[in-house]
Amino acid sequence: MENSYRFFENKECQYHPCHKGMESMNCLFCYCPLYSLENCPGQYKYIEVNGKTMKECTDCIFPHRAENYDVIIDFLSKN
């Protein structure tokens, strides 16, 4: 997929690929805009760290899949 307003892959990033096993990765949402939202459509779990509950998204590739751009924009517009 070509870089555009919907997709951007930064192969020069020192962390690329941040998720193993992905042939193509959308870096547009490198920092996930859904992180602070409850019930996001991604794959997450809550863990306990030093007595505090944290959202843990290490295994989530949802924001990095190009086909999820519209879902993310729609989700953000409703929250």
C-alpha positions as CSV (number, residue, x, y, z in Angstrom):
1,M,0.0,0.0,0.0
2,E,1.3,3.5,-0.8
3,N,1.8,6.2,1.8
4,S,-1.2,8.5,2.0
5,Y,-3.4,10.2,4.6
6,R,-4.9,6.8,5.4
7,F,-1.6,4.8,5.6
8,F,2.0,5.5,6.4
9,E,4.8,2.9,6.9
10,N,8.0,4.2,8.3
11,K,10.6,1.5,7.6
12,E,13.4,3.8,8.7
13,C,12.0,3.9,12.3
14,Q,14.3,2.3,14.8
15,Y,11.4,0.3,16.2
16,H,10.1,-1.0,12.9
17,P,8.6,-3.6,12.9
18,C,7.2,-3.1,16.3
19,H,5.0,-6.1,15.9
20,K,6.4,-9.3,14.4
21,G,4.7,-11.2,11.6
22,M,3.1,-8.3,9.8
23,E,4.0,-8.0,6.2
24,S,2.8,-4.4,6.0
25,M,2.3,-2.1,9.0
26,N,0.4,1.2,9.2
27,C,2.5,3.5,11.3
28,L,0.0,6.3,11.1
29,F,-1.3,5.3,14.5
30,C,2.0,4.5,16.0
31,Y,0.7,5.7,19.3
32,C,-2.8,4.3,19.4
33,P,-5.5,6.9,19.7
34,L,-7.8,4.3,21.3
35,Y,-5.5,3.6,24.2
36,S,-7.3,5.9,26.6
37,L,-10.7,4.7,25.6
38,E,-12.6,1.8,27.3
39,N,-14.1,-0.9,25.1
40,C,-11.9,-0.1,22.1
41,P,-12.1,-2.6,19.2
42,G,-8.5,-3.7,19.6
43,Q,-7.1,-6.7,21.5
44,Y,-6.2,-5.6,25.0
45,K,-6.3,-6.7,28.6
46,Y,-6.1,-5.1,32.0
47,I,-3.2,-5.9,34.2
48,E,-2.2,-4.9,37.7
49,V,1.1,-2.9,38.1
50,N,2.3,-1.6,41.4
51,G,-1.3,-1.7,42.7
52,K,-2.7,0.1,39.7
53,T,-4.8,-1.2,36.9
54,M,-3.4,-0.5,33.4
55,K,-4.6,-1.2,29.9
56,E,-2.0,-3.5,28.3
57,C,-2.0,-3.6,24.4
58,T,1.4,-5.3,23.6
59,D,-0.2,-7.9,21.4
60,C,-2.7,-5.6,19.6
61,I,-2.1,-5.0,15.9
62,F,-5.5,-3.4,15.3
63,P,-4.3,0.2,14.7
64,H,-1.5,-1.1,12.5
65,R,-3.7,-2.9,10.0
66,A,-4.5,-0.6,7.0
67,E,-8.1,-1.9,6.7
68,N,-8.9,-0.6,10.2
69,Y,-8.5,3.1,9.3
70,D,-12.2,3.8,8.8
71,V,-13.1,1.8,12.0
72,I,-10.7,3.9,14.1
73,I,-11.9,7.2,12.7
74,D,-15.5,6.2,13.2
75,F,-14.8,5.0,16.7
76,L,-13.1,8.2,17.6
77,S,-15.9,10.3,16.2
78,K,-18.4,8.6,18.4
79,N,-16.3,8.8,21.6
